[in-house]
Amino acid sequence: MNILHNLKLRFAPPRITDPDFGGLLFMYIPNAPELSYWECEWMFPKTATPISIALPGTESGPFPEARQFYLGLPDRFEKILSAARPNLENVFRDWLQQDLPQDIFSGVKLAGFGLMDAKAQPTQWDISFETTGDKWLGISIAFIGDTAQEATVDT
């Protein structure tokens, strides 16, 4: 890739309008182009709220596997929440000294999903939440396939 094109990708990144996700912005990683991705705020169908997502891909667009992963999330959402709930309960007990409400979304809002390598099997991805109460916490729960891993908390 020539230096002028590289600079253009960094300082004037491509934008596209996707029929499913809306406006996408390409985030070029010059030291590791294979990690480049498209980012956007997607109106998530199950919550009808905007969330952040990053779709791995190249300058020509997101990888088909990334599109397939994200478009499959709404159908799996209840199962994902069930798998994430024990980790959210632990975070609420440890960090907020309270129980997670039965209605998860009365205590947190869905912030986004992340996917590093769209082609890896099993898929490694994460779901993130933000607390809605007096104390803000960013909570990320990694998944390997459909199995939730330990939560990471940001304050």
LODO-315376 format. One record per residue: x, y, z of N, C-alpha, C in turn; residue number from 1; residue in three letters. Coordinates in nm, 2 decimals. Atoms other than C-alpha are relative to their C-alpha. Layout:
N
+--------+--------+--------+--------+--------+--------+--------+--------+--------+------+------+
:     nu :     nv :     nw :    cau :    cav :    caw :     cu :     cv :     cw : pati : balo :
+--------+--------+--------+--------+--------+--------+--------+--------+--------+------+------+
:      X :      Y :      Z :      X :      Y :      Z :      X :      Y :      Z :  NUM :  ALA :
...
+--------+--------+--------+--------+--------+--------+--------+--------+--------+------+------+
END
This chain:
155
+--------+--------+--------+--------+--------+--------+--------+--------+--------+------+------+
:     nu :     nv :     nw :    cau :    cav :    caw :     cu :     cv :     cw : pati : balo :
+--------+--------+--------+--------+--------+--------+--------+--------+--------+------+------+
:   0.09 :  -0.12 :   0.00 :   0.00 :   0.00 :   0.00 :   0.09 :   0.12 :   0.00 :    1 :  MET :
:  -0.09 :  -0.11 :   0.01 :   0.15 :   0.33 :  -0.09 :  -0.03 :   0.10 :   0.12 :    2 :  ASN :
:   0.01 :  -0.09 :  -0.12 :   0.21 :   0.60 :   0.18 :  -0.11 :   0.10 :  -0.01 :    3 :  ILE :
:   0.11 :  -0.10 :   0.01 :  -0.04 :   0.85 :   0.04 :  -0.14 :  -0.07 :   0.03 :    4 :  LEU :
:   0.13 :   0.08 :  -0.03 :  -0.32 :   0.58 :   0.05 :  -0.01 :  -0.03 :   0.14 :    5 :  HIS :
:  -0.01 :   0.03 :  -0.15 :  -0.21 :   0.48 :   0.40 :  -0.05 :   0.12 :   0.08 :    6 :  ASN :
:   0.04 :  -0.12 :  -0.07 :  -0.24 :   0.84 :   0.51 :  -0.14 :   0.04 :  -0.01 :    7 :  LEU :
:   0.14 :  -0.03 :   0.02 :  -0.57 :   0.89 :   0.35 :  -0.09 :  -0.09 :   0.09 :    8 :  LYS :
:   0.08 :   0.09 :  -0.08 :  -0.71 :   0.58 :   0.53 :   0.00 :   0.04 :   0.15 :    9 :  LEU :
:  -0.01 :  -0.04 :  -0.14 :  -0.59 :   0.72 :   0.86 :  -0.07 :   0.13 :   0.03 :   10 :  ARG :
:   0.05 :  -0.13 :  -0.03 :  -0.69 :   1.08 :   0.83 :  -0.13 :   0.04 :  -0.08 :   11 :  PHE :
:   0.13 :  -0.02 :   0.07 :  -0.99 :   1.06 :   0.59 :  -0.06 :  -0.14 :  -0.03 :   12 :  ALA :
:   0.04 :   0.14 :   0.02 :  -1.13 :   0.72 :   0.65 :  -0.13 :  -0.02 :  -0.08 :   13 :  PRO :
:   0.12 :   0.03 :   0.08 :  -1.39 :   0.57 :   0.41 :  -0.13 :  -0.01 :   0.09 :   14 :  PRO :
:   0.13 :   0.02 :  -0.06 :  -1.76 :   0.58 :   0.51 :  -0.09 :  -0.06 :  -0.10 :   15 :  ARG :
:   0.10 :   0.06 :   0.08 :  -2.03 :   0.37 :   0.37 :  -0.14 :  -0.01 :   0.07 :   16 :  ILE :
:   0.13 :   0.02 :  -0.06 :  -2.40 :   0.33 :   0.43 :  -0.04 :  -0.14 :  -0.03 :   17 :  THR :
:   0.04 :   0.14 :   0.00 :  -2.50 :  -0.03 :   0.51 :  -0.15 :  -0.01 :   0.01 :   18 :  ASP :
:   0.15 :   0.02 :  -0.01 :  -2.86 :  -0.15 :   0.45 :  -0.04 :  -0.05 :   0.14 :   19 :  PRO :
:   0.04 :   0.06 :  -0.13 :  -2.86 :  -0.33 :   0.79 :   0.05 :   0.08 :   0.12 :   20 :  ASP :
:  -0.06 :  -0.06 :  -0.11 :  -2.63 :  -0.13 :   1.01 :   0.00 :   0.16 :  -0.01 :   21 :  PHE :
:  -0.01 :  -0.15 :   0.02 :  -2.65 :   0.23 :   0.87 :   0.13 :   0.05 :  -0.03 :   22 :  GLY :
:  -0.13 :  -0.06 :   0.03 :  -2.35 :   0.45 :   0.85 :   0.12 :  -0.07 :   0.07 :   23 :  GLY :
:  -0.12 :   0.07 :  -0.05 :  -2.02 :   0.27 :   0.89 :   0.13 :   0.09 :  -0.03 :   24 :  LEU :
:  -0.13 :  -0.07 :   0.01 :  -1.67 :   0.43 :   0.94 :   0.11 :  -0.10 :   0.01 :   25 :  LEU :
:  -0.11 :   0.09 :   0.00 :  -1.36 :   0.24 :   0.85 :   0.12 :   0.05 :   0.09 :   26 :  PHE :
:  -0.11 :  -0.03 :  -0.10 :  -1.09 :   0.23 :   1.13 :   0.12 :  -0.09 :  -0.05 :   27 :  MET :
:  -0.12 :   0.07 :   0.05 :  -0.76 :   0.14 :   0.96 :   0.10 :  -0.01 :   0.11 :   28 :  TYR :
:  -0.11 :   0.02 :  -0.10 :  -0.49 :   0.00 :   1.19 :   0.13 :  -0.02 :  -0.08 :   29 :  ILE :
:  -0.11 :   0.00 :   0.09 :  -0.17 :   0.08 :   1.01 :   0.11 :  -0.10 :   0.04 :   30 :  PRO :
:  -0.10 :   0.09 :  -0.04 :   0.06 :  -0.14 :   1.22 :  -0.05 :  -0.15 :   0.00 :   31 :  ASN :
:   0.06 :   0.13 :   0.01 :  -0.18 :  -0.44 :   1.19 :  -0.13 :   0.01 :  -0.09 :   32 :  ALA :
:   0.12 :  -0.02 :   0.08 :  -0.41 :  -0.39 :   0.89 :  -0.10 :  -0.11 :   0.01 :   33 :  PRO :
:   0.09 :   0.12 :  -0.02 :  -0.56 :  -0.74 :   0.95 :  -0.10 :   0.03 :   0.11 :   34 :  GLU :
:   0.09 :  -0.03 :  -0.11 :  -0.72 :  -0.59 :   1.26 :  -0.09 :   0.12 :  -0.02 :   35 :  LEU :
:   0.08 :  -0.12 :   0.04 :  -0.89 :  -0.30 :   1.08 :  -0.15 :  -0.04 :   0.00 :   36 :  SER :
:   0.15 :   0.03 :  -0.02 :  -1.27 :  -0.28 :   1.12 :  -0.08 :   0.12 :  -0.04 :   37 :  TYR :
:   0.10 :  -0.10 :   0.02 :  -1.58 :  -0.08 :   1.05 :  -0.08 :   0.02 :   0.13 :   38 :  TRP :
:   0.08 :  -0.03 :  -0.12 :  -1.76 :   0.09 :   1.34 :  -0.12 :   0.08 :  -0.03 :   39 :  GLU :
:   0.13 :  -0.07 :   0.01 :  -2.11 :   0.22 :   1.39 :  -0.08 :  -0.01 :   0.12 :   40 :  CYS :
:   0.11 :   0.02 :  -0.10 :  -2.40 :   0.28 :   1.62 :  -0.11 :  -0.07 :  -0.08 :   41 :  GLU :
:   0.10 :   0.08 :   0.06 :  -2.65 :   0.02 :   1.53 :  -0.13 :   0.00 :   0.09 :   42 :  TRP :
:   0.13 :   0.01 :  -0.08 :  -3.02 :   0.04 :   1.64 :  -0.03 :  -0.15 :   0.02 :   43 :  MET :
:   0.01 :   0.14 :  -0.02 :  -3.03 :  -0.30 :   1.80 :  -0.15 :  -0.04 :   0.01 :   44 :  PHE :
:   0.14 :   0.03 :   0.01 :  -3.37 :  -0.46 :   1.72 :  -0.07 :  -0.04 :   0.13 :   45 :  PRO :
:   0.06 :   0.05 :  -0.12 :  -3.43 :  -0.63 :   2.05 :  -0.02 :   0.10 :   0.11 :   46 :  LYS :
:   0.01 :  -0.10 :  -0.11 :  -3.38 :  -0.32 :   2.27 :  -0.05 :   0.13 :  -0.06 :   47 :  THR :
:   0.03 :  -0.12 :   0.07 :  -3.46 :  -0.05 :   2.01 :   0.08 :   0.12 :   0.05 :   48 :  ALA :
:  -0.09 :  -0.10 :  -0.05 :  -3.16 :   0.14 :   2.14 :   0.13 :   0.00 :  -0.08 :   49 :  THR :
:  -0.12 :   0.00 :   0.07 :  -2.84 :   0.25 :   1.97 :   0.11 :  -0.07 :   0.08 :   50 :  PRO :
:  -0.11 :   0.07 :  -0.06 :  -2.54 :   0.03 :   2.05 :   0.12 :   0.01 :  -0.09 :   51 :  ILE :
:  -0.13 :  -0.01 :   0.08 :  -2.17 :   0.04 :   1.94 :   0.03 :  -0.14 :  -0.04 :   52 :  SER :
:  -0.06 :   0.13 :   0.05 :  -2.04 :  -0.24 :   1.72 :   0.12 :   0.03 :  -0.09 :   53 :  ILE :
:  -0.12 :  -0.01 :   0.09 :  -1.72 :  -0.30 :   1.53 :   0.00 :  -0.13 :  -0.08 :   54 :  ALA :
:   0.00 :   0.11 :   0.10 :  -1.73 :  -0.52 :   1.22 :   0.14 :  -0.02 :  -0.06 :   55 :  LEU :
:  -0.13 :   0.02 :   0.07 :  -1.39 :  -0.67 :   1.12 :  -0.02 :   0.00 :  -0.15 :   56 :  PRO :
:   0.01 :  -0.01 :   0.15 :  -1.32 :  -0.61 :   0.75 :   0.12 :   0.07 :  -0.06 :   57 :  GLY :
:  -0.11 :  -0.07 :   0.07 :  -1.11 :  -0.45 :   0.49 :  -0.06 :   0.13 :  -0.05 :   58 :  THR :
:   0.05 :  -0.13 :   0.06 :  -1.14 :  -0.11 :   0.31 :  -0.12 :  -0.02 :  -0.09 :   59 :  GLU :
:   0.11 :   0.02 :   0.09 :  -1.39 :  -0.27 :   0.07 :  -0.13 :  -0.03 :   0.08 :   60 :  SER :
:   0.12 :   0.02 :  -0.08 :  -1.63 :  -0.35 :   0.36 :   0.01 :  -0.11 :   0.10 :   61 :  GLY :
:  -0.01 :   0.10 :  -0.10 :  -1.71 :  -0.57 :   0.65 :   0.01 :  -0.14 :  -0.06 :   62 :  PRO :
:  -0.01 :   0.14 :   0.05 :  -1.63 :  -0.94 :   0.62 :  -0.14 :  -0.06 :   0.01 :   63 :  PHE :
:   0.14 :   0.06 :   0.00 :  -1.95 :  -1.15 :   0.54 :  -0.02 :  -0.07 :   0.14 :   64 :  PRO :
:   0.02 :   0.08 :  -0.13 :  -1.88 :  -1.36 :   0.86 :  -0.03 :   0.10 :   0.11 :   65 :  GLU :
:   0.03 :  -0.10 :  -0.10 :  -1.89 :  -1.04 :   1.07 :  -0.15 :   0.05 :  -0.01 :   66 :  ALA :
:   0.14 :  -0.04 :   0.03 :  -2.22 :  -0.93 :   0.91 :  -0.09 :  -0.11 :   0.05 :   67 :  ARG :
:   0.08 :   0.11 :  -0.04 :  -2.36 :  -1.28 :   0.97 :  -0.01 :  -0.01 :   0.16 :   68 :  GLN :
:   0.00 :   0.01 :  -0.15 :  -2.25 :  -1.28 :   1.34 :  -0.10 :   0.11 :   0.06 :   69 :  PHE :
:   0.08 :  -0.11 :  -0.06 :  -2.41 :  -0.94 :   1.42 :  -0.15 :  -0.02 :  -0.04 :   70 :  TYR :
:   0.14 :   0.02 :   0.04 :  -2.73 :  -1.01 :   1.22 :  -0.07 :  -0.12 :   0.07 :   71 :  LEU :
:   0.05 :   0.12 :  -0.08 :  -2.77 :  -1.34 :   1.42 :  -0.02 :   0.03 :   0.14 :   72 :  GLY :
:   0.01 :  -0.03 :  -0.15 :  -2.75 :  -1.17 :   1.76 :  -0.15 :   0.02 :   0.04 :   73 :  LEU :
:   0.14 :  -0.02 :  -0.05 :  -3.12 :  -1.06 :   1.78 :  -0.07 :  -0.13 :   0.03 :   74 :  PRO :
:   0.07 :   0.13 :  -0.02 :  -3.24 :  -1.42 :   1.75 :   0.06 :  -0.07 :   0.12 :   75 :  ASP :
:  -0.07 :   0.07 :  -0.11 :  -2.99 :  -1.53 :   2.02 :   0.00 :   0.08 :   0.13 :   76 :  ARG :
:  -0.02 :  -0.10 :  -0.11 :  -3.04 :  -1.23 :   2.25 :  -0.04 :  -0.06 :   0.14 :   77 :  PHE :
:   0.04 :   0.05 :  -0.12 :  -3.24 :  -1.40 :   2.52 :   0.09 :  -0.11 :   0.06 :   78 :  GLU :
:  -0.09 :   0.10 :  -0.04 :  -3.00 :  -1.69 :   2.54 :   0.13 :   0.07 :   0.05 :   79 :  LYS :
:  -0.12 :  -0.08 :  -0.04 :  -2.71 :  -1.44 :   2.56 :  -0.02 :   0.06 :   0.13 :   80 :  ILE :
:   0.03 :  -0.07 :  -0.13 :  -2.87 :  -1.25 :   2.85 :   0.00 :  -0.11 :   0.11 :   81 :  LEU :
:   0.00 :   0.11 :  -0.10 :  -2.93 :  -1.58 :   3.03 :   0.15 :  -0.04 :   0.04 :   82 :  SER :
:  -0.14 :   0.04 :  -0.02 :  -2.56 :  -1.67 :   2.99 :   0.08 :   0.11 :   0.07 :   83 :  ALA :
:  -0.07 :  -0.12 :  -0.06 :  -2.44 :  -1.32 :   3.10 :  -0.05 :   0.03 :   0.14 :   84 :  ALA :
:   0.07 :  -0.04 :  -0.13 :  -2.68 :  -1.29 :   3.40 :   0.09 :  -0.03 :   0.12 :   85 :  ARG :
:  -0.08 :   0.03 :  -0.13 :  -2.46 :  -1.47 :   3.66 :   0.12 :   0.09 :   0.01 :   86 :  PRO :
:  -0.12 :  -0.09 :  -0.01 :  -2.16 :  -1.25 :   3.57 :  -0.05 :   0.14 :   0.04 :   87 :  ASN :
:   0.05 :  -0.12 :  -0.04 :  -2.38 :  -0.94 :   3.60 :  -0.04 :   0.00 :   0.14 :   88 :  LEU :
:   0.04 :   0.01 :  -0.14 :  -2.52 :  -1.06 :   3.93 :   0.13 :   0.02 :   0.09 :   89 :  GLU :
:  -0.12 :  -0.01 :  -0.08 :  -2.16 :  -1.10 :   4.06 :   0.05 :   0.15 :   0.00 :   90 :  ASN :
:  -0.04 :  -0.13 :   0.01 :  -2.07 :  -0.75 :   3.94 :  -0.08 :   0.09 :   0.09 :   91 :  VAL :
:   0.09 :  -0.09 :  -0.08 :  -2.37 :  -0.59 :   4.11 :   0.03 :  -0.03 :   0.15 :   92 :  PHE :
:  -0.03 :   0.03 :  -0.14 :  -2.29 :  -0.78 :   4.44 :   0.13 :   0.06 :   0.04 :   93 :  ARG :
:  -0.13 :  -0.04 :  -0.04 :  -1.92 :  -0.70 :   4.44 :   0.03 :   0.15 :  -0.01 :   94 :  ASP :
:  -0.03 :  -0.14 :   0.03 :  -1.92 :  -0.35 :   4.30 :  -0.10 :   0.10 :   0.05 :   95 :  TRP :
:   0.11 :  -0.09 :  -0.04 :  -2.26 :  -0.20 :   4.40 :  -0.06 :  -0.04 :   0.13 :   96 :  LEU :
:   0.05 :   0.05 :  -0.12 :  -2.34 :  -0.41 :   4.70 :  -0.16 :  -0.01 :   0.00 :   97 :  GLN :
:   0.14 :   0.01 :   0.02 :  -2.69 :  -0.48 :   4.56 :  -0.02 :  -0.12 :  -0.09 :   98 :  GLN :
:   0.03 :   0.11 :   0.09 :  -2.87 :  -0.75 :   4.37 :  -0.04 :   0.06 :  -0.13 :   99 :  ASP :
:   0.04 :  -0.04 :   0.13 :  -2.92 :  -0.73 :   4.00 :  -0.15 :  -0.01 :  -0.01 :  100 :  LEU :
:   0.14 :   0.01 :   0.01 :  -3.28 :  -0.65 :   3.93 :  -0.05 :  -0.11 :  -0.09 :  101 :  PRO :
:   0.06 :   0.10 :   0.09 :  -3.50 :  -0.92 :   3.78 :   0.00 :   0.04 :  -0.14 :  102 :  GLN :
:  -0.01 :  -0.06 :   0.13 :  -3.54 :  -0.70 :   3.48 :   0.14 :   0.07 :  -0.02 :  103 :  ASP :
:  -0.14 :  -0.04 :   0.01 :  -3.18 :  -0.66 :   3.38 :   0.01 :   0.15 :  -0.05 :  104 :  ILE :
:  -0.01 :  -0.13 :   0.05 :  -3.25 :  -0.34 :   3.19 :  -0.06 :   0.11 :   0.08 :  105 :  PHE :
:   0.03 :  -0.10 :  -0.09 :  -3.38 :  -0.16 :   3.49 :   0.13 :   0.04 :   0.08 :  106 :  SER :
:  -0.13 :  -0.03 :  -0.07 :  -3.01 :  -0.17 :   3.62 :   0.11 :   0.03 :  -0.09 :  107 :  GLY :
:  -0.10 :  -0.03 :   0.10 :  -2.81 :  -0.16 :   3.30 :  -0.06 :   0.03 :  -0.13 :  108 :  VAL :
:   0.04 :  -0.01 :   0.14 :  -2.83 :  -0.06 :   2.94 :   0.10 :  -0.07 :  -0.08 :  109 :  LYS :
:  -0.09 :   0.07 :   0.10 :  -2.69 :  -0.25 :   2.65 :   0.09 :   0.11 :  -0.07 :  110 :  LEU :
:  -0.09 :  -0.10 :   0.06 :  -2.38 :  -0.06 :   2.53 :   0.05 :  -0.05 :  -0.14 :  111 :  ALA :
:  -0.06 :   0.04 :   0.13 :  -2.25 :  -0.28 :   2.25 :   0.04 :  -0.15 :   0.00 :  112 :  GLY :
:  -0.06 :   0.13 :   0.02 :  -2.10 :  -0.60 :   2.11 :   0.13 :   0.02 :  -0.07 :  113 :  PHE :
:  -0.13 :  -0.01 :   0.07 :  -1.75 :  -0.66 :   2.00 :   0.04 :  -0.14 :  -0.06 :  114 :  GLY :
:  -0.04 :   0.12 :   0.07 :  -1.60 :  -0.92 :   1.76 :   0.14 :   0.02 :  -0.05 :  115 :  LEU :
:  -0.13 :  -0.02 :   0.04 :  -1.23 :  -0.95 :   1.71 :   0.03 :  -0.06 :  -0.14 :  116 :  MET :
:  -0.03 :   0.08 :   0.12 :  -1.18 :  -1.22 :   1.45 :  -0.13 :  -0.07 :  -0.05 :  117 :  ASP :
:   0.13 :   0.05 :   0.05 :  -1.49 :  -1.29 :   1.24 :   0.01 :  -0.14 :  -0.05 :  118 :  ALA :
:  -0.02 :   0.13 :   0.06 :  -1.34 :  -1.60 :   1.10 :   0.04 :  -0.11 :   0.09 :  119 :  LYS :
:  -0.05 :   0.09 :  -0.10 :  -1.21 :  -1.77 :   1.42 :  -0.12 :  -0.09 :   0.04 :  120 :  ALA :
:   0.09 :   0.09 :  -0.06 :  -1.38 :  -2.08 :   1.55 :   0.06 :  -0.07 :   0.12 :  121 :  GLN :
:   0.13 :  -0.06 :  -0.02 :  -1.51 :  -2.09 :   1.81 :   0.01 :   0.16 :   0.00 :  122 :  PRO :
:   0.00 :  -0.15 :   0.00 :  -1.61 :  -1.72 :   1.79 :   0.03 :   0.05 :   0.13 :  123 :  THR :
:  -0.03 :  -0.08 :  -0.12 :  -1.46 :  -1.49 :   2.05 :  -0.06 :   0.14 :  -0.02 :  124 :  GLN :
:   0.07 :  -0.13 :   0.01 :  -1.67 :  -1.19 :   2.12 :  -0.04 :   0.05 :   0.14 :  125 :  TRP :
:   0.04 :  -0.05 :  -0.13 :  -1.81 :  -0.97 :   2.40 :  -0.13 :   0.08 :  -0.01 :  126 :  ASP :
:   0.12 :  -0.09 :  -0.01 :  -2.12 :  -0.79 :   2.51 :   0.03 :   0.10 :   0.11 :  127 :  ILE :
:  -0.03 :  -0.10 :  -0.10 :  -2.10 :  -0.47 :   2.71 :  -0.13 :   0.07 :   0.04 :  128 :  SER :
:   0.11 :  -0.07 :  -0.07 :  -2.33 :  -0.29 :   2.95 :   0.05 :   0.12 :   0.07 :  129 :  PHE :
:  -0.03 :  -0.11 :  -0.09 :  -2.34 :   0.03 :   3.14 :  -0.11 :   0.01 :   0.10 :  130 :  GLU :
:   0.10 :  -0.01 :  -0.11 :  -2.51 :   0.07 :   3.48 :  -0.07 :   0.13 :  -0.02 :  131 :  THR :
:   0.08 :  -0.11 :   0.02 :  -2.79 :   0.32 :   3.49 :  -0.03 :   0.07 :   0.13 :  132 :  THR :
:   0.02 :  -0.06 :  -0.13 :  -2.78 :   0.40 :   3.86 :   0.09 :   0.12 :   0.03 :  133 :  GLY :
:  -0.08 :  -0.11 :  -0.05 :  -2.59 :   0.66 :   4.07 :   0.15 :  -0.03 :  -0.03 :  134 :  ASP :
:  -0.14 :   0.03 :   0.02 :  -2.25 :   0.48 :   4.02 :   0.01 :  -0.07 :  -0.14 :  135 :  LYS :
:  -0.02 :   0.05 :   0.13 :  -2.14 :   0.43 :   3.66 :   0.10 :  -0.11 :   0.00 :  136 :  TRP :
:  -0.09 :   0.11 :   0.02 :  -1.98 :   0.10 :   3.57 :  -0.01 :  -0.04 :  -0.15 :  137 :  LEU :
:   0.00 :   0.06 :   0.13 :  -1.88 :  -0.03 :   3.23 :   0.03 :  -0.14 :   0.02 :  138 :  GLY :
:  -0.02 :   0.15 :  -0.02 :  -1.92 :  -0.41 :   3.22 :   0.01 :  -0.07 :  -0.13 :  139 :  ILE :
:  -0.02 :   0.08 :   0.12 :  -1.79 :  -0.63 :   2.95 :   0.01 :  -0.15 :   0.04 :  140 :  SER :
:   0.00 :   0.14 :  -0.03 :  -1.85 :  -1.00 :   2.94 :   0.05 :  -0.07 :  -0.13 :  141 :  ILE :
:  -0.06 :   0.07 :   0.11 :  -1.63 :  -1.20 :   2.70 :  -0.08 :  -0.13 :  -0.02 :  142 :  ALA :
:   0.06 :   0.13 :   0.03 :  -1.78 :  -1.51 :   2.53 :   0.10 :  -0.07 :  -0.09 :  143 :  PHE :
:  -0.07 :   0.09 :   0.10 :  -1.61 :  -1.80 :   2.36 :  -0.12 :  -0.10 :  -0.04 :  144 :  ILE :
:   0.12 :   0.07 :   0.05 :  -1.88 :  -1.95 :   2.14 :  -0.12 :   0.06 :   0.08 :  145 :  GLY :
:   0.11 :  -0.04 :  -0.08 :  -2.19 :  -1.94 :   2.36 :   0.02 :   0.00 :   0.15 :  146 :  ASP :
:  -0.03 :   0.01 :  -0.14 :  -2.01 :  -1.96 :   2.69 :   0.06 :   0.13 :   0.05 :  147 :  THR :
:  -0.04 :  -0.13 :  -0.06 :  -1.98 :  -1.65 :   2.90 :   0.13 :  -0.03 :   0.09 :  148 :  ALA :
:  -0.12 :   0.00 :  -0.08 :  -1.64 :  -1.58 :   3.06 :  -0.02 :   0.10 :   0.11 :  149 :  GLN :
:   0.01 :  -0.10 :  -0.11 :  -1.56 :  -1.36 :   3.36 :  -0.02 :   0.14 :  -0.05 :  150 :  GLU :
:   0.03 :  -0.14 :   0.04 :  -1.68 :  -1.00 :   3.35 :   0.12 :   0.09 :   0.03 :  151 :  ALA :
:  -0.10 :  -0.11 :  -0.02 :  -1.44 :  -0.70 :   3.32 :  -0.08 :   0.12 :   0.03 :  152 :  THR :
:   0.07 :  -0.11 :  -0.04 :  -1.54 :  -0.39 :   3.50 :   0.09 :   0.13 :  -0.01 :  153 :  VAL :
:  -0.07 :  -0.13 :   0.01 :  -1.44 :  -0.03 :   3.42 :  -0.08 :   0.10 :   0.08 :  154 :  ASP :
:   0.07 :  -0.10 :  -0.09 :  -1.52 :   0.26 :   3.66 :   0.02 :   0.14 :  -0.06 :  155 :  THR :
+--------+--------+--------+--------+--------+--------+--------+--------+--------+------+------+
END
